[in-house]
Amino acid sequence: MTQKHIRSIDDLGQSGIEEILALSDHFHEVSTRRIPKVPALRGKTIALLFYEDSTRTRLSFETAAKRLSADSLNFSIGSSSVKKGESLRDTVETISAMGVDAIVVRHGSVGVPWLLPSWTGAAVINAGDGSHEHPTQALLDCYTIRNHLGELNGKKISIVGDIKHSRVARSNIKAFLALGASVTLVAPKTLMPFNTDDWGVDTTDQFDSVIEDSDVLYMLRMQLERQQSSYVPSLREYANEYGLSDIRTQNMKPKSLIMHPGPMNRGVEVSSNVKEHPKSVINNQVANGVIIRMSALYYLLGSGSETKFESFDDE
């Protein structure tokens, strides 16, 4: 049997996405228990290999592993042999020799998750590679939308902001389209990728033109750390044209959602209090991150036995 990986939404397809979302319903129930933990992956070891800073993704994977009763190895660049010049390959092979079952990797270079299977027999989960993909973020976003709007099929989703440098946008586009939603990308021309003709999406540089018709406004932060030059005249001008202000929220559909992958630049892509807006499901996205990553780990490593969802409450 070929080892399964989640390096891209393409590794899953529509059926894989739906399977993980169905698993997430089980793990949502687990999260409501007095002891939110199951023995589903007892005896498995998960390595967290993060070459870039992360708060939400790293902590949610660590929490997910613990709730599944798996052991986790946390790799820290600052205290590792990488500082001594150790290559990525040597690091992966060293970790693999310790007997890990899955490696969750975040790296600033595009394509790194596709290199790892040639150096390890462990399952690989992409926690973000450069400006390429971030599939588990897309999965948790699909789960969040489904929970609030019932389904994605037929929904109109506008992704707004720095599309050019966003790995979240690329994974979300694939996942949203696979589940039947229509997607519009909204950005100034300087922050819109050149090759969107083959993506199956609409594009515009007029934010106000999509607000009234969108079921979801998915706001992206400016990826200043990945920008090699200035793509907008100023952040103030960008906020005026593409920021979700209090006034703009008044023009949204009654049952529409505000989403953001975090971290937010308040006062730039969103106004200071948008996170607390009644239409905002941003905190719900964070909570769902743990549930989805439990599902992703179980999808790759679980046995499929229903008994593995039994509770620890009676122990």
Stockholm file with secondary structure:
# STOCKHOLM 1.0

chainA/1-315         MTQKHIRSIDDLGQSGIEEILALSDHFHEVSTRRIPKVPALRGKTIALLFYEDSTRTRLSFETAAKRLSADSLNFSIGSSSVKKGESLRDTVETISAMGVDAIVVRHGSVGVPWLLPSWTGAAVINAGDGSHEHPTQALLDCYTIRNHLGELNGKKISIVGDIKHSRVARSNIKAFLALGASVTLVAPKTLMPFNTDDWGVDTTDQFDSVIEDSDVLYMLRMQLERQQSSYVPSLREYANEYGLSDIRTQNMKPKSLIMHPGPMNRGVEVSSNVKEHPKSVINNQVANGVIIRMSALYYLLGSGSETKFESFDDE
#=GR chainA/1-315 SS CCCCCBSSGGGTHHHHHHHHHHHHHHHHHHHTSSSCCCCTTTTCEEEEEESSCCSHHHHHHHHHHHHTTCEEEEECGGGSGGGGTCCHHHHHHHHHHTTCSEEEEEESSTTHHHHGGGTCSSEEEEEEETTTBCHHHHHHHHHHHHHHHSCSTTCEEEEESCCTTCHHHHHHHHHHHHTTCEEEEECCGGGSCTTGGGTTCEEESCTHHHHTTCSEEEECCCCGGGCSSCCSSCHHHHHHHHCBCHHHHTTSCTTCEEECCSCCCBTTTBCTTGGGSTTBCHHHHHHHHHHHHHHHHHHHHCCCCGGGGCCSTTC
#=GC SS_cons         CCCCCBSSGGGTHHHHHHHHHHHHHHHHHHHTSSSCCCCTTTTCEEEEEESSCCSHHHHHHHHHHHHTTCEEEEECGGGSGGGGTCCHHHHHHHHHHTTCSEEEEEESSTTHHHHGGGTCSSEEEEEEETTTBCHHHHHHHHHHHHHHHSCSTTCEEEEESCCTTCHHHHHHHHHHHHTTCEEEEECCGGGSCTTGGGTTCEEESCTHHHHTTCSEEEECCCCGGGCSSCCSSCHHHHHHHHCBCHHHHTTSCTTCEEECCSCCCBTTTBCTTGGGSTTBCHHHHHHHHHHHHHHHHHHHHCCCCGGGGCCSTTC
//
